[in-house]
Amino acid sequence: MKAYQLNFTGGSKMLRIEIRKKLRLLAFVGMAVMVLAACQSPGRAQGEGEWVPSRVARVYDTDVLIVGGGGAGLASAVQLAQNGADFILIEKAAFLGGNSNFVEGMLAVGSRFQKEQGIEIRPRDIIYAELLRNQFRPNGALWVDLIQNSAENIEWLAEQGVLFSGVIDDYYGGLFPTFHWFEGAAGGVAYVPAMQQRLIEHNAAIHLNTAARSLIVENGRVTGVFAETPGGAIRYNAKVVILASGGFGGSPELIRKQGWDTTDLRLAGMPLVSGDGYQMAMAAGAKDFMPHTAQSIIYHIEAFPFMTLENALHPVIGYFGPASGGPVLWANEDAARFANEAIRTENLVLQSVPGKSNRANYVIFDQAIYEEFFGINEEARELFEEALAANKGNSIFREHSIEALAGRFGLDPVTLRTTVSRYNQFAVRGEDGDFGKPAEFLVPIATPPFYIAQLRHKYYFSVGGITTNRQFQVVDKNMDPIPGLYAIGLDGNMLWRNVYTINMPGAAFASQVNSGRTVANHVLAYTR
């Protein structure tokens, strides 16, 4: 098996401006997806926690093994290299960076750049605000560590050659101006190439197309990993294994375990981010954080074409189309309204969470709403009519009465009529007496024809899964560290519980860098 050395450089709430910036990355996204599809290797079925090869083609010995070369893995690798540690980084794909190629910047509080611009934020205000929005369920010490280390992490990245544009803001709607924009608004431009260059300078061992399949555990201690490559199985013996596989956003099985209905689930993230780290950790006896994990997920309607970044602002299939809520009514399988349909204004990925406990979720609107908000131009109307006529999955219908809408999905017609009537009364008064929906989104459903569509889910990425302590050591069911095992980045992120707030700009990627560096420094005791 050839051990590839790193010898290349990378290139390539409602947040309308954010989407426009993402459009620049479309070409790179397409290339990345093609590479991911091409580099998948045969092996065990997804979901198995243990994999022992019948034959090992090669054995490597190292002090530290990093599993995953995304944002967190790169930060950990560069810090380990600077610490003079002996390590190997293995990456499932044919390139480094993963989803960090598309990250636009990161959080910091008290950075040199903020001070130069006169931006002052009290750390305690950020920590309190974020814990409040998570009902104080996360471990607050994790937020303290992140915020306290954030300025130094920015400075460290700048020293590595990571380029920041100089713009610091609230990322178009965040609670505080904490977002430090990367040059080019893309990690694939500013972060990944710089970190790769540092690893080249340190002659780091980077093994691409190498998929970790199972942990090697001896006498209760993790001592390495079995991995699969196109050239055969590899055994890595290590004093420390750092899991940085990027979460499980590409695994329908694990998304179901997270509690989501995966019927017609659409996966929008990296397809190789399929929970390898989580599966291996669980097989090694790690405490499961799955019941508390957060996610980036939004609604979609099966009949409509798939939304990409290119059409994210499309009035029918985009982020603000009928699937996302707003000036519409939501009903569940009991034909009852169950949430403020405009919660997307608070948090774009919060829209799906209230309906998670329902057996089914539906969106209802009328012709007047359609014409004002969705069918606003000829192209949008044409797309809508074509989707309605083809009606993939029998997921959307147009009728001339509310009772007929109910019949399309087996809802009780009397109950649905009562639900719509009550909603219309609120709309006429301009005050939502049930859920406090803002008046500007309260539009009566009274002009036939009427529309009803079943809501499904589009999944972007997961946040967390493996329980760790403050040093990102993986812990067992008794909260005792599993010797030799760490989880960083999205594998071990416990900053949020159940709801990914996306209102503290840049916190997720800041956590990747912080966890990667924290572990790299913490494992020094094992490597000397």
C-alpha positions in Angstrom: 0.0 0.0 0.0 1.4 3.4 -1.0 1.5 5.9 1.9 0.6 9.2 0.2 2.6 12.2 1.5 0.8 15.5 1.4 2.1 17.2 -1.7 -0.7 19.4 -3.1 -2.5 22.6 -2.4 -6.2 23.1 -2.2 -8.2 25.5 -4.3 -10.8 25.6 -4.7 -31.5 33.6 9.1 -32.8 34.2 6.7 -29.4 34.9 5.2 -29.9 36.1 1.6 -26.4 37.7 1.4 -24.9 34.5 2.9 -26.4 32.5 0.0 -25.0 34.8 -2.6 -21.6 34.4 -1.2 -21.9 30.6 -1.3 -22.7 30.7 -5.0 -19.0 31.3 -5.7 -18.2 27.9 -4.3 -20.5 25.9 -6.6 -17.8 24.8 -8.9 -15.7 23.5 -6.0 -18.7 21.8 -4.4 -19.3 19.9 -7.7 -15.7 18.9 -8.0 -15.6 17.7 -4.3 -18.8 15.6 -4.7 -17.3 13.9 -7.8 -14.1 13.1 -6.0 -16.0 11.7 -3.1 -18.1 9.5 -5.3 -14.9 8.2 -7.1 -12.9 7.5 -4.0 -15.3 5.3 -2.0 -13.7 1.9 -1.3 -15.5 -1.4 -0.8 -15.8 -2.7 2.7 -18.1 -3.5 5.6 -21.7 -2.4 5.5 -22.5 1.0 7.0 -23.5 0.7 10.6 -21.3 -2.1 11.8 -19.1 -1.0 14.7 -16.3 -3.5 14.4 -14.2 -4.6 11.4 -11.3 -7.0 11.5 -9.5 -7.7 8.3 -8.6 -11.3 7.4 -5.3 -10.0 6.0 -3.3 -6.9 6.7 -1.2 -5.5 3.9 0.9 -3.2 6.0 1.4 -2.0 9.6 2.3 1.5 10.7 3.5 2.5 14.2 3.0 6.0 15.4 2.4 7.9 18.6 -0.8 9.7 17.5 -3.2 8.8 14.7 -5.7 11.4 13.5 -8.8 9.9 11.8 -10.0 12.6 9.4 -8.5 15.5 7.6 -11.2 18.1 7.8 -11.1 21.4 9.7 -10.5 19.9 13.1 -8.1 17.2 11.9 -6.0 19.8 10.1 -5.8 22.0 13.2 -4.8 19.1 15.3 -2.2 17.9 12.8 -0.5 21.3 12.5 -0.4 21.8 16.2 1.1 18.3 16.7 3.7 19.0 14.0 4.7 22.2 15.8 4.9 20.3 19.1 7.3 17.8 17.5 5.0 14.9 17.9 5.1 11.7 15.9 1.8 11.4 14.1 -0.1 10.1 11.0 -3.2 11.6 9.6 -5.5 9.3 7.6 -8.3 10.7 5.4 -11.1 8.7 3.8 -11.3 11.0 0.7 -8.8 11.8 -2.0 -8.3 15.3 -0.7 -8.1 17.2 2.6 -10.4 19.8 4.1 -13.8 18.1 3.9 -16.6 20.5 4.7 -14.1 23.1 5.9 -13.5 24.0 2.3 -16.9 25.7 2.3 -16.7 27.4 5.7 -16.6 31.2 5.3 -15.0 32.2 8.6 -14.9 31.7 12.4 -15.7 33.2 15.7 -13.4 35.1 18.0 -13.8 37.4 21.0 -11.1 39.9 21.8 -9.0 39.2 18.8 -6.3 41.6 17.5 -8.5 42.4 14.5 -11.5 43.3 16.7 -9.4 45.5 18.9 -8.1 47.3 15.8 -11.7 48.0 14.8 -12.9 49.0 18.2 -15.2 46.0 18.6 -15.6 45.1 22.3 -17.7 42.2 23.5 -17.8 40.8 27.0 -17.3 37.0 26.9 -19.9 36.4 29.6 -22.6 38.1 27.4 -21.9 35.6 24.6 -21.8 32.6 26.9 -25.0 33.6 28.7 -26.9 34.3 25.5 -26.0 31.0 23.9 -26.7 28.9 27.0 -30.0 30.7 27.5 -31.1 29.7 23.9 -30.2 26.1 24.7 -32.1 26.2 28.1 -28.8 25.9 29.9 -28.5 22.3 28.9 -24.9 22.3 27.5 -21.9 22.2 29.7 -21.1 25.9 30.1 -17.4 25.2 30.7 -17.1 24.1 27.1 -18.3 27.6 26.0 -15.9 29.2 28.5 -13.0 27.3 27.0 -14.1 28.1 23.4 -14.5 31.8 24.0 -11.4 32.2 26.1 -9.2 30.5 23.5 -10.8 32.1 20.5 -8.6 35.1 20.1 -5.4 33.1 20.5 -6.7 30.6 18.0 -7.3 33.3 15.4 -3.8 34.7 16.0 -2.3 31.2 15.7 -4.1 30.6 12.4 -2.8 33.9 11.1 0.7 32.8 12.0 0.1 29.6 9.9 -0.7 31.8 6.9 -4.5 31.5 7.1 -5.8 34.7 5.4 -8.6 36.8 6.9 -10.3 39.4 4.8 -10.4 41.9 7.7 -14.2 42.1 7.7 -15.7 41.3 11.1 -19.4 41.3 11.5 -22.5 39.5 12.9 -22.8 37.3 9.7 -26.0 39.0 8.7 -28.1 38.3 11.7 -26.1 36.8 14.5 -26.2 38.1 18.1 -22.7 39.6 18.2 -20.1 40.8 15.7 -17.8 37.7 16.2 -17.5 36.5 12.7 -14.0 36.8 11.2 -14.4 36.4 7.4 -11.8 34.3 5.5 -10.2 35.7 2.5 -12.4 34.8 -0.4 -15.2 33.8 2.0 -14.1 30.2 1.7 -12.0 27.8 3.8 -10.9 26.2 0.5 -9.2 29.5 -0.3 -7.9 30.7 3.0 -7.8 27.8 5.5 -7.1 24.5 3.9 -4.3 25.6 1.6 -2.4 27.3 4.4 -2.7 24.3 6.8 -1.7 21.9 4.0 1.4 24.0 3.4 2.4 23.9 7.0 2.1 20.1 7.0 4.2 20.0 3.8 6.9 22.0 5.6 6.9 19.6 8.5 7.0 16.6 6.1 3.9 15.2 7.8 2.6 11.7 7.0 -0.8 12.0 5.4 -2.5 8.9 4.1 -5.4 9.7 1.7 -8.0 7.2 0.4 -7.7 5.5 3.8 -10.9 4.8 5.6 -10.7 3.9 9.3 -13.0 0.9 10.0 -12.5 -0.1 13.6 -10.6 0.7 16.8 -8.1 -1.7 18.2 -8.7 -2.0 21.9 -6.4 -4.0 24.2 -7.0 -4.3 28.0 -9.5 -1.4 27.9 -7.1 0.9 26.1 -7.4 2.1 22.5 -4.1 1.2 20.8 -4.8 1.8 17.1 -7.1 1.4 14.1 -7.8 -1.0 11.3 -8.3 0.9 8.1 -9.3 0.0 4.5 -7.6 1.2 1.4 -7.9 0.4 -2.3 -4.7 -1.6 -1.8 -5.8 -3.6 1.1 -6.2 -3.4 4.9 -3.8 -1.4 7.1 -3.1 -1.7 10.8 -2.1 1.5 12.6 -0.6 1.0 16.1 -0.8 4.2 18.1 -0.7 5.5 21.7 -3.5 7.9 20.9 -6.3 7.9 18.4 -8.0 11.2 17.6 -11.4 10.8 15.9 -12.1 13.7 13.5 -14.4 12.1 10.9 -16.8 15.0 10.6 -20.0 13.6 12.2 -22.7 11.4 10.5 -24.6 13.7 8.1 -24.2 11.2 5.3 -25.7 8.2 7.1 -29.5 7.8 6.9 -29.3 5.0 9.4 -27.7 7.3 12.0 -30.0 10.1 11.2 -32.9 7.8 11.9 -31.2 7.0 15.3 -31.2 10.8 15.9 -35.0 10.6 15.7 -35.7 11.9 12.2 -38.0 10.3 9.6 -35.8 9.5 6.7 -38.6 8.8 4.2 -37.5 10.7 1.1 -34.7 12.2 3.2 -32.4 14.3 1.1 -28.7 14.4 2.1 -27.1 17.7 1.3 -23.7 17.4 2.9 -20.5 15.4 2.1 -21.5 11.8 1.3 -18.5 10.3 2.9 -19.2 11.9 6.3 -21.1 8.8 7.4 -20.4 8.4 11.1 -17.3 6.3 11.0 -15.9 7.9 14.2 -19.2 7.6 16.0 -19.6 3.9 15.0 -16.1 3.0 16.2 -16.4 4.9 19.4 -19.7 3.2 20.3 -18.2 -0.2 19.6 -15.4 0.8 22.0 -17.9 1.5 24.8 -18.2 5.3 24.5 -21.2 7.1 26.1 -23.7 7.9 23.4 -24.5 11.6 22.9 -26.9 10.8 20.1 -30.1 11.6 22.1 -28.8 15.2 22.5 -27.2 15.9 19.1 -28.1 18.9 17.1 -28.4 19.1 13.3 -28.7 21.5 10.3 -31.9 20.4 8.7 -34.7 22.1 6.7 -38.0 21.1 5.2 -38.6 20.3 1.5 -41.5 19.0 -0.7 -40.8 15.8 -2.6 -42.5 17.0 -5.8 -40.2 20.0 -6.1 -36.7 19.8 -7.7 -33.7 19.5 -5.4 -32.5 22.9 -4.0 -28.9 23.7 -4.6 -26.9 26.7 -3.6 -27.5 28.0 -7.2 -31.2 28.2 -6.7 -31.3 28.8 -2.9 -33.1 32.0 -3.4 -35.7 30.6 -5.8 -39.2 31.6 -4.6 -40.6 28.1 -4.9 -37.8 25.7 -4.1 -35.4 27.9 -2.2 -34.8 28.7 1.4 -37.9 30.9 1.5 -40.3 28.8 -0.5 -43.5 27.3 0.8 -41.7 24.4 2.4 -39.8 26.7 4.8 -42.8 28.3 6.5 -43.6 32.0 6.8 -46.9 33.1 5.4 -48.4 29.6 5.4 -50.1 27.3 7.9 -48.6 24.1 9.2 -50.8 21.1 10.3 -49.9 17.7 11.6 -51.6 14.3 11.1 -54.4 15.4 13.5 -55.1 18.4 11.2 -54.0 20.6 14.1 -51.7 23.6 14.0 -48.6 23.0 16.2 -46.1 25.8 15.8 -45.3 29.4 14.8 -44.7 28.9 11.1 -42.4 31.9 10.9 -39.7 30.6 13.3 -37.3 30.6 10.3 -36.8 34.3 11.1 -35.3 33.3 14.4 -33.3 30.3 13.1 -33.4 29.0 9.6 -32.7 25.4 10.7 -35.2 25.5 13.5 -38.1 25.1 11.1 -38.2 21.3 11.2 -37.7 20.8 14.9 -41.3 21.4 16.2 -42.7 18.8 13.8 -40.1 16.1 14.7 -42.6 14.5 17.1 -45.4 14.4 14.6 -46.2 11.4 12.4 -46.7 13.7 9.4 -46.4 17.5 8.7 -48.2 19.5 6.0 -48.1 23.0 4.7 -51.3 24.8 3.6 -51.8 28.0 1.6 -54.1 29.6 -0.9 -53.9 31.2 -4.3 -53.4 34.7 -3.0 -50.5 33.6 -0.8 -49.0 31.7 -3.8 -49.2 34.7 -6.1 -47.7 37.1 -3.6 -44.9 35.1 -2.2 -44.1 32.1 -4.4 -45.4 32.3 -8.0 -43.9 35.7 -8.4 -42.5 35.4 -11.9 -43.1 33.3 -15.0 -40.2 30.9 -14.4 -41.4 30.2 -10.8 -45.0 29.6 -11.9 -43.9 27.3 -14.7 -41.7 25.2 -12.3 -44.6 25.0 -9.7 -47.1 23.9 -12.3 -44.8 21.3 -13.7 -44.1 19.9 -10.2 -47.8 19.9 -9.4 -48.6 18.0 -12.6 -45.9 15.4 -12.2 -46.5 15.3 -8.4 -43.6 13.1 -7.4 -44.5 11.1 -4.3 -48.1 12.4 -4.4 -46.8 15.1 -2.2 -48.7 18.3 -3.3 -52.3 18.9 -4.3 -54.6 21.8 -5.4 -58.3 21.8 -4.5 -61.2 24.2 -4.4 -62.1 23.5 -0.8 -60.3 22.9 2.5 -62.3 19.7 3.0 -61.0 18.4 -0.4 -57.4 19.2 0.8 -58.0 17.1 3.9 -59.1 14.2 1.8 -55.9 14.1 -0.1 -53.9 13.0 2.9 -56.6 11.3 5.0 -57.0 14.2 7.4 -60.3 14.9 9.2 -62.0 17.5 7.1 -64.0 19.1 10.0 -60.9 19.5 12.1 -58.9 20.9 9.3 -61.7 23.4 8.5 -61.8 24.4 12.2 -58.0 24.8 12.2 -58.0 27.0 9.1 -60.9 29.1 10.4 -59.2 29.8 13.7 -56.0 30.8 11.9 -57.9 33.1 9.6 -59.5 34.8 12.6 -56.0 35.5 14.0 -54.9 36.8 10.5 -57.9 39.3 10.4 -57.0 40.6 13.9 -53.3 40.7 13.1 -52.5 38.8 16.2 -51.7 35.1 16.6 -53.5 34.1 19.8 -51.9 30.6 19.9 -48.2 30.9 18.9 -47.4 34.6 18.6 -46.6 34.5 14.9 -45.6 38.0 13.7 -48.4 39.9 12.0 -46.6 40.3 8.7 -46.7 36.6 8.2 -50.4 36.2 9.2 -52.1 36.0 5.9 -55.7 34.6 5.6 -56.2 31.3 3.7 -59.4 32.3 2.0 -58.9 32.6 -1.8 -59.4 29.4 -3.7 -57.9 27.3 -5.1 -56.1 25.9 -2.0 -52.9 24.0 -1.7 -51.6 21.3 0.6 -48.2 19.6 0.5 -46.5 17.0 2.8 -43.2 18.2 4.3 -40.1 16.0 4.2 -36.5 16.7 5.4 -33.3 17.9 3.8 -30.3 17.1 6.0 -27.0 19.1 5.9 -24.8 18.0 8.7 -24.9 16.6 12.3 -23.4 18.2 15.4 -22.0 15.8 18.0 -22.6 12.2 18.7 -19.7 11.1 21.0 -19.6 12.1 24.6 -16.3 13.7 25.7 -14.9 15.5 28.7 -13.5 19.0 28.7 -10.2 17.8 27.2 -12.2 16.0 24.4 -11.3 12.6 25.8 -14.0 10.1 24.9 -15.7 8.9 28.0 -17.6 5.6 28.7 -21.0 5.2 30.2 -19.6 5.9 33.7 -18.1 9.2 32.4 -14.6 7.8 32.8 -12.1 8.5 30.0 -11.4 5.7 27.6 -7.6 5.6 27.6 -6.0 6.6 24.3 -9.2 7.9 22.6 -10.3 11.5 21.7 -13.0 13.0 19.6 -12.8 16.5 18.1 -14.8 18.7 15.6 -18.3 17.5 14.8 -17.6 14.1 16.2 -17.3 15.4 19.8 -19.1 18.7 19.7 -21.4 19.2 22.7 -21.8 23.0 22.5 -25.5 22.5 21.5 -28.2 20.2 22.7 -30.9 19.2 20.1 -31.0 22.7 18.5 -28.2 24.1 16.4 -28.8 27.8 17.1 -26.6 29.3 14.3 -26.8 32.7 16.0 -23.3 32.9 17.4 -21.5 33.6 14.2 -18.5 31.2 13.5 -18.8 29.2 16.6 -19.0 25.7 14.9 -15.7 26.2 13.0 -14.1 27.9 16.0 -14.9 24.8 17.9 -13.2 22.6 15.3 -10.0 24.6 15.5 -10.1 24.8 19.3 -10.8 21.1 19.9 -8.1 20.2 17.4 -5.4 22.3 19.2 -6.6 21.4 22.7 -6.2 17.7 22.0 -2.9 18.1 20.2 -1.5 19.8 23.3 -3.2 17.4 25.8 -1.7 14.3 24.3 1.9 15.5 24.7 2.1 13.4 27.9 1.4 10.2 25.8 4.1 11.0 23.2 7.1 11.7 25.4 
